[in-house]
Amino acid sequence: MKSACTEDSAASALKNLPFPENEEESALFKTIGWVSAGLGAVALGLFIGRELRQRYKFNRRTPYDFYSHSGDEEDVDFGLGT
């Protein structure tokens, strides 16, 4: 059984909190909060995915990856002795 004293103190504590008084403002703040949290999660996922992919590619190197022009798509015309 709760006493009336604790209920009154809880109600007065809730009245002192800085909540928006308007329901439209509250919905706007909630929407902005959810959108920013979603964008943060997407950014974190992209960063972690990029790091994992770089580590995977680094661990899967072949001996040909150690040459200076390995992976170049363009033709190299210099240094061929022609």
C-alpha positions as CSV (number, residue, x, y, z in Angstrom):
1,M,0.0,0.0,0.0
2,K,1.4,3.3,-1.0
3,S,1.3,6.4,1.1
4,A,-0.1,9.6,-0.2
5,C,3.1,11.3,0.6
6,T,5.1,9.4,-1.9
7,E,2.5,9.9,-4.6
8,D,2.5,13.7,-4.1
9,S,6.3,13.9,-4.2
10,A,6.4,11.8,-7.4
11,A,3.7,14.0,-9.0
12,S,5.5,17.2,-8.0
13,A,8.8,15.8,-9.3
14,L,7.2,15.1,-12.7
15,K,5.8,18.6,-12.9
16,N,9.3,20.1,-12.5
17,L,10.8,18.2,-15.4
18,P,11.4,20.1,-18.6
19,F,8.9,18.3,-20.8
20,P,7.4,20.1,-23.8
21,E,3.9,21.2,-22.9
22,N,2.6,20.8,-26.4
23,E,2.0,17.3,-27.9
24,E,3.1,18.4,-31.4
25,E,6.4,19.6,-30.0
26,S,6.9,16.3,-28.2
27,A,6.2,14.3,-31.5
28,L,8.6,16.6,-33.3
29,F,11.4,16.0,-30.8
30,K,10.7,12.3,-30.8
31,T,10.9,12.2,-34.6
32,I,14.1,14.2,-34.7
33,G,15.6,11.9,-32.0
34,W,14.7,8.7,-33.9
35,V,16.0,10.1,-37.2
36,S,19.3,11.1,-35.6
37,A,19.7,7.8,-33.8
38,G,19.0,6.0,-37.1
39,L,21.6,8.0,-39.0
40,G,24.1,7.4,-36.2
41,A,23.5,3.7,-36.5
42,V,23.9,3.7,-40.3
43,A,27.2,5.7,-40.0
44,L,28.5,3.3,-37.4
45,G,27.5,0.3,-39.6
46,L,29.3,1.8,-42.6
47,F,32.4,2.5,-40.6
48,I,32.5,-1.0,-39.1
49,G,31.8,-2.6,-42.5
50,R,34.6,-0.7,-44.1
51,E,37.1,-1.7,-41.4
52,L,36.1,-5.4,-41.6
53,R,36.4,-5.4,-45.4
54,Q,39.9,-3.7,-45.3
55,R,41.1,-6.3,-42.8
56,Y,39.6,-9.1,-44.8
57,K,41.3,-7.9,-48.0
58,F,44.6,-7.4,-46.2
59,N,44.6,-10.9,-44.8
60,R,43.8,-12.4,-48.2
61,R,46.8,-10.9,-50.1
62,T,48.6,-12.9,-52.7
63,P,52.3,-12.7,-53.6
64,Y,51.4,-10.6,-56.7
65,D,50.0,-7.9,-54.4
66,F,53.5,-7.0,-53.4
67,Y,54.5,-5.7,-56.8
68,S,54.4,-2.0,-57.4
69,H,51.7,-2.0,-60.1
70,S,49.6,-4.9,-58.9
71,G,45.9,-4.3,-59.5
72,D,46.4,-1.4,-61.9
73,E,43.8,-1.5,-64.6
74,E,45.7,0.8,-67.0
75,D,48.5,-0.2,-69.3
76,V,52.0,0.7,-68.1
77,D,54.1,2.0,-71.1
78,F,57.2,3.1,-69.2
79,G,60.0,0.9,-68.0
80,L,59.4,-1.8,-70.6
81,G,62.6,-1.2,-72.6
82,T,61.0,-0.7,-75.9
